[in-house]
């Protein structure tokens, strides 16, 4: 089957999704245009209630981006220079960037070889190593990252956090909709953050994010931080905050998408199962532990000669992406942390051989078979 038989293979197909919900989208957007409250309109509260119910938590605070969703809880916890937060080096820079923005330091922890999520055993080892270092800094929290659509292993992570008196901020930017032992992503740890960037399993038509928690005081602080540290009114500022509001129009888009979100998760898992069945002999396919359900933000493979594979797939019209080619401990932005190549061998190994292939709920069987055939050959 020649690549030219397909007009174009989409890495993520937002047009097919839009076609399904076009009527609902237009109705919701028209409603926003009619009432004209483009900032903090009624759709914001409606969306927050809908998302909190979906995740199974008391509070949801929507915000302007996934980065804001990570930053705001750290601000609420009072993270400052001299504080340390433990996280994964195999993630997008935003996870550790928010720590640095507040003047604190990230301490990286290597990942599990099969799930690519933070390794709970290595997490405790790094915490103990830090405590013995007598650096003068204070360990404050942990940001586990739910990579590629499945959650980290939160039972042991939460146990380690409790043992050492640390908070857990779940980075669920890629896992919203996934489940961990019956619990929805966004309900783990003390507080959780997600992203509604358009390419996410649940994405809006711009930037967007949300924070989830069960703590009333935390929720109050988050709502204040979201609007410049607002107190009783917009000119009464009780703390330093940010402009972290979600546009009403984006809330309308997300409300329309929520109508089909559960069905799309099922479709994503069908696509992933087909990939795994037919590619297991050609590459290392994703590992999903028992009692986990992934939302498949990406479908990623490991191969020995990645560049050669990517060139061949490109020649056959198959789009690919590499998440993430350089771990955070090797990024120029974090040079001051003092890490070197070889410090986190699993992260470096995965970064050097992983790549992602088209994944979305509307990937047809014939297109998927062509992608599979191209990889196998």
Buried (B, 14 or more C-beta within 10 A) or exposed (E): EEBEEBEEBBBBBBEBBBEBBEEBBEEBBEBBEEEEEEEBBBBBEBBBEBBBEBBEBEBBBBBBBBBBBBBBBBBBBEBEEEBBBBBBBBBBBBBBBBBBBBEBBBBBBBBBEEBBBBBBEBBBEBBEEBEEEEEEBEBBBBBBBBBBBBBBBBEBBBEBBEEBEBBBBBBBBBBBBBBBBEBBBBBBBBBBBBBBBBBBBBBBBBBBBBBBBBBEEBBEBBBBBBBBBBEEEEEEBEBEBBEBBBBBBBBBBBBBBBEBBEEBBEBBBBBBEBBBEBBEEBBBBBBBBEEBBBBBBBBBBBBEEBEEBBEBBEEBBBBBBBBBEBBBBBBEEBEEBEBEEEBBEBBBBBBBBBBBBBBBBBBEEEBBEBBBEBBEE
